[in-house]
Amino acid sequence: MRNPDAVALEVLDHFQSEARSEEVTVLLAGVRCDVLAALERMRIPDRHPRDLIFPEEKTDFSETLNAVRAAQALASPTKGREARVGYYLV
């Protein structure tokens, strides 16, 4: 997401809330410094755990790999159903 406005951040916040209500964990990878600052201004990390946000790093795709590793670690069979792991790279 480049140059998000308040509406885009609000949509993201609602998406994350809806995902949580469906017991889906959302990880954000490659979050640029300006986007992270905007997320913080909107207090989104108060509702979306900071350990699920992976800021952009200097090494290409390292934050994506860290997020995928975290998703794999989080994915374990729970409540009698099989966990599914997937990721979408933009």
N, CA, C and O of each residue as an XYZ file, in Angstrom:
360
protein
N       0.854     -1.150      0.000
C       0.000      0.000      0.000
C       0.908      1.224      0.000
O       1.744      1.388      0.889
N       0.744      2.052     -0.969
C       1.545      3.266     -1.066
C       0.661      4.482     -0.796
O      -0.449      4.592     -1.316
N       1.178      5.385      0.026
C       0.482      6.634      0.336
C      -0.979      6.422      0.740
O      -1.876      6.986      0.113
N      -1.229      5.625      1.769
C      -2.620      5.377      2.162
C      -3.254      6.606      2.792
O      -2.603      7.359      3.516
N      -4.517      6.793      2.507
C      -5.245      7.860      3.172
C      -6.035      7.244      4.323
O      -5.989      6.032      4.535
N      -6.750      8.068      5.052
C      -7.493      7.587      6.214
C      -8.533      6.549      5.836
O      -8.785      5.618      6.602
N      -9.136      6.696      4.676
C     -10.153      5.733      4.233
C      -9.521      4.360      3.999
O     -10.078      3.345      4.418
N      -8.370      4.321      3.338
C      -7.696      3.042      3.090
C      -7.293      2.372      4.397
O      -7.428      1.158      4.543
N      -6.800      3.162      5.345
C      -6.418      2.605      6.634
C      -7.627      2.102      7.406
O      -7.549      1.080      8.089
N      -8.732      2.806      7.302
C      -9.956      2.359      7.971
C     -10.461      1.056      7.360
O     -10.912      0.168      8.083
N     -10.389      0.935      6.038
C     -10.790     -0.313      5.369
C      -9.894     -1.455      5.840
O     -10.383     -2.551      6.116
N      -8.598     -1.209      5.933
C      -7.673     -2.229      6.429
C      -8.027     -2.625      7.857
O      -8.032     -3.809      8.191
N      -8.322     -1.645      8.692
C      -8.689     -1.909     10.079
C      -9.955     -2.764     10.159
O     -10.018     -3.711     10.942
N     -10.957     -2.430      9.350
C     -12.202     -3.218      9.334
C     -11.934     -4.636      8.821
O     -12.484     -5.604      9.348
N     -11.094     -4.757      7.799
C     -10.741     -6.082      7.275
C     -10.096     -6.926      8.367
O     -10.439     -8.096      8.541
N      -9.164     -6.330      9.098
C      -8.489     -7.068     10.162
C      -9.469     -7.476     11.258
O      -9.388     -8.590     11.777
N     -10.382     -6.598     11.611
C     -11.388     -6.927     12.633
C     -12.274     -8.071     12.174
O     -12.563     -8.992     12.938
N     -12.700     -8.007     10.924
C     -13.543     -9.070     10.378
C     -12.771    -10.391     10.327
O     -13.320    -11.446     10.645
N     -11.517    -10.332      9.933
C     -10.692    -11.542      9.882
C     -10.560    -12.150     11.273
O     -10.679    -13.364     11.435
N     -10.313    -11.311     12.281
C     -10.212    -11.817     13.658
C     -11.499    -12.487     14.094
O     -11.468    -13.517     14.768
N     -12.634    -11.911     13.715
C     -13.918    -12.507     14.109
C     -14.134    -13.868     13.453
O     -14.901    -14.691     13.952
N     -13.453    -14.098     12.332
C     -13.511    -15.390     11.637
C     -12.335    -16.294     12.027
O     -12.116    -17.346     11.427
N     -11.585    -15.857     13.050
C     -10.417    -16.587     13.541
C      -9.334    -16.744     12.469
O      -8.666    -17.775     12.384
N      -9.179    -15.698     11.658
C      -8.129    -15.641     10.641
C      -7.088    -14.633     11.118
O      -7.424    -13.509     11.491
N      -5.832    -15.042     11.103
C      -4.747    -14.162     11.513
C      -4.171    -13.484     10.279
O      -3.824    -14.150      9.304
N      -4.071    -12.168     10.320
C      -3.543    -11.382      9.211
C      -2.174    -10.849      9.610
O      -2.026    -10.214     10.654
N      -1.180    -11.111      8.775
C       0.158    -10.588      8.981
C       0.433     -9.565      7.884
O       0.105     -9.793      6.720
N       1.030     -8.449      8.253
C       1.369     -7.406      7.293
C       2.882     -7.409      7.113
O       3.621     -7.241      8.083
N       3.346     -7.596      5.891
C       4.785     -7.669      5.622
C       5.208     -6.554      4.674
O       4.456     -6.152      3.787
N       6.422     -6.067      4.877
C       6.963     -5.031      4.002
C       6.333     -3.677      4.227
O       6.227     -2.871      3.303
N       5.915     -3.425      5.454
C       5.238     -2.166      5.777
C       6.281     -1.045      5.805
O       7.207     -1.055      6.616
N       6.107     -0.090      4.909
C       7.042      1.040      4.823
C       6.922      1.920      6.060
O       5.889      1.932      6.729
N       7.995      2.659      6.359
C       8.040      3.517      7.552
C       6.877      4.500      7.595
O       6.259      4.686      8.642
N       6.576      5.131      6.458
C       5.485      6.110      6.440
C       4.132      5.443      6.648
O       3.245      6.021      7.275
N       3.972      4.241      6.130
C       2.712      3.518      6.322
C       2.596      3.071      7.777
O       1.518      3.148      8.366
N       3.708      2.601      8.361
C       3.699      2.209      9.767
C       3.336      3.399     10.648
O       2.563      3.259     11.596
N       3.889      4.566     10.339
C       3.555      5.770     11.102
C       2.064      6.100     10.968
O       1.424      6.490     11.945
N       1.521      5.946      9.774
C       0.090      6.194      9.566
C      -0.755      5.182     10.342
O      -1.770      5.543     10.937
N      -0.333      3.910     10.334
C      -1.041      2.885     11.114
C      -1.054      3.262     12.593
O      -2.069      3.123     13.275
N       0.089      3.740     13.072
C       0.188      4.126     14.482
C      -0.675      5.342     14.795
O      -1.283      5.410     15.863
N      -0.734      6.313     13.866
C      -1.599      7.482     14.086
C      -3.067      7.070     14.196
O      -3.841      7.664     14.947
N      -3.429      6.041     13.431
C      -4.819      5.547     13.470
C      -5.026      4.542     14.606
O      -6.124      4.013     14.785
N      -3.965      4.285     15.368
C      -3.989      3.359     16.516
C      -4.334      1.931     16.104
O      -4.869      1.166     16.907
N      -4.037      1.575     14.878
C      -4.306      0.224     14.401
C      -3.482     -0.820     15.150
O      -4.010     -1.896     15.432
N      -2.207     -0.560     15.490
C      -1.469     -1.569     16.261
C      -2.078     -1.864     17.634
O      -1.757     -2.886     18.239
N      -2.951     -0.985     18.133
C      -3.654     -1.275     19.394
C      -4.639     -2.432     19.214
O      -4.943     -3.154     20.164
N      -5.129     -2.597     17.993
C      -6.111     -3.645     17.702
C      -5.506     -4.806     16.918
O      -6.057     -5.907     16.910
N      -4.401     -4.566     16.275
C      -3.720     -5.583     15.466
C      -2.327     -5.751     16.062
O      -1.504     -4.841     15.957
N      -2.047     -6.891     16.682
C      -0.787     -7.050     17.417
C       0.449     -6.643     16.611
O       0.591     -6.994     15.439
N       1.325     -5.906     17.259
C       2.538     -5.397     16.623
C       3.435     -6.538     16.114
O       4.149     -6.370     15.126
N       3.398     -7.698     16.790
C       4.250     -8.804     16.353
C       3.745     -9.449     15.063
O       4.377    -10.369     14.542
N       2.608     -8.972     14.543
C       2.089     -9.449     13.266
C       2.333     -8.429     12.147
O       1.864     -8.604     11.023
N       3.064     -7.375     12.468
C       3.420     -6.344     11.492
C       4.932     -6.424     11.267
O       5.719     -6.305     12.206
N       5.319     -6.627     10.018
C       6.730     -6.790      9.672
C       7.168     -5.613      8.802
O       6.902     -5.588      7.600
N       7.847     -4.628      9.424
C       8.279     -3.442      8.670
C       9.270     -3.795      7.565
O       9.981     -4.798      7.630
N       9.291     -2.943      6.560
C      10.220     -3.088      5.444
C      11.651     -3.102      5.966
O      12.006     -2.344      6.868
N      12.469     -3.980      5.379
C      13.876     -4.085      5.759
C      14.749     -3.787      4.551
O      14.259     -3.706      3.424
N      16.043     -3.625      4.792
C      16.962     -3.292      3.705
C      17.182     -4.457      2.748
O      17.387     -4.241      1.554
N      17.142     -5.691      3.252
C      17.338     -6.869      2.415
C      16.024     -7.200      1.713
O      14.987     -7.330      2.364
N      16.064     -7.337      0.383
C      14.849     -7.614     -0.379
C      14.111     -8.847      0.146
O      14.703     -9.907      0.348
N      12.824     -8.682      0.359
C      11.894     -9.740      0.742
C      12.184    -10.374      2.099
O      11.524    -11.352      2.451
N      13.134     -9.868      2.872
C      13.419    -10.486      4.167
C      12.221    -10.370      5.109
O      11.938    -11.296      5.869
N      11.516     -9.233      5.061
C      10.339     -9.087      5.912
C       9.236    -10.051      5.481
O       8.479    -10.544      6.317
N       9.146    -10.317      4.195
C       8.154    -11.283      3.703
C       8.503    -12.680      4.192
O       7.630    -13.419      4.648
N       9.760    -13.038      4.100
C      10.181    -14.352      4.588
C       9.944    -14.482      6.092
O       9.517    -15.535      6.565
N      10.219    -13.420      6.840
C       9.960    -13.444      8.279
C       8.473    -13.608      8.569
O       8.092    -14.342      9.481
N       7.638    -12.927      7.797
C       6.191    -13.046      7.982
C       5.705    -14.459      7.632
O       4.862    -15.017      8.334
N       6.229    -15.025      6.563
C       5.837    -16.385      6.180
C       6.271    -17.370      7.258
O       5.515    -18.277      7.608
N       7.466    -17.202      7.780
C       7.930    -18.086      8.863
C       7.031    -17.951     10.093
O       6.699    -18.946     10.737
N       6.646    -16.733     10.409
C       5.755    -16.514     11.550
C       4.393    -17.161     11.304
O       3.805    -17.743     12.215
N       3.896    -17.058     10.074
C       2.610    -17.676      9.738
C       2.697    -19.196      9.868
O       1.777    -19.836     10.376
N       3.796    -19.761      9.410
C       3.960    -21.211      9.532
C       4.030    -21.630     10.990
O       3.500    -22.677     11.364
N       4.680    -20.820     11.815
C       4.764    -21.131     13.241
C       3.399    -21.027     13.916
O       3.089    -21.793     14.828
N       2.588    -20.075     13.460
C       1.255    -19.901     14.029
C       0.277    -20.985     13.574
O      -0.687    -21.302     14.271
N       0.541    -21.541     12.403
C      -0.392    -22.499     11.811
C      -0.203    -23.871     12.455
O       0.787    -24.568     12.234
N      -1.173    -24.210     13.236
C      -1.189    -25.548     13.812
C      -2.650    -25.955     13.896
O      -3.525    -25.105     14.061
N      -2.919    -27.248     13.782
C      -4.311    -27.672     13.869
C      -4.932    -27.198     15.187
O      -4.425    -27.496     16.268
N      -6.023    -26.466     15.076
C      -6.708    -25.961     16.265
C      -8.191    -26.259     16.177
O      -8.780    -26.274     15.096
N      -8.766    -26.490     17.313
C     -10.215    -26.684     17.419
C     -10.733    -27.714     16.424
O     -11.822    -27.564     15.870
N      -9.948    -28.750     16.205
C     -10.419    -29.847     15.366
C     -10.448    -29.564     13.883
O     -11.003    -30.357     13.122
N      -9.872    -28.466     13.449
C      -9.856    -28.205     12.017
C      -8.420    -27.976     11.569
O      -7.572    -27.578     12.368
N      -8.156    -28.220     10.328
C      -6.815    -28.080      9.789
C      -6.535    -26.617      9.472
O      -7.360    -25.926      8.875
N      -5.361    -26.162      9.881
C      -4.962    -24.784      9.598
C      -4.477    -24.679      8.166
O      -3.849    -25.601      7.646
N      -4.769    -23.553      7.527
C      -4.300    -23.299      6.170
C      -3.368    -22.100      6.187
O      -3.651    -21.096      6.841
N      -2.276    -22.202      5.483
C      -1.320    -21.109      5.395
C      -1.200    -20.687      3.943
O      -1.057    -21.526      3.054
N      -1.258    -19.401      3.708
C      -1.056    -18.884      2.367
C      -0.553    -17.457      2.496
O      -0.708    -16.815      3.535
N       0.041    -16.984      1.438
C       0.454    -15.588      1.464
C       0.324    -15.007      0.069
O       0.357    -15.712     -0.939
N       0.176    -13.697      0.055
C      -0.028    -12.969     -1.175
C       1.050    -11.906     -1.250
O       1.109    -11.028     -0.388
N       1.893    -11.963     -2.246
C       2.988    -11.007     -2.409
C       2.600     -9.975     -3.453
O       2.278    -10.313     -4.591
N       2.636     -8.704     -3.046
C       2.307     -7.611     -3.961
C       3.586     -6.969     -4.426
O       3.551     -6.020     -5.209
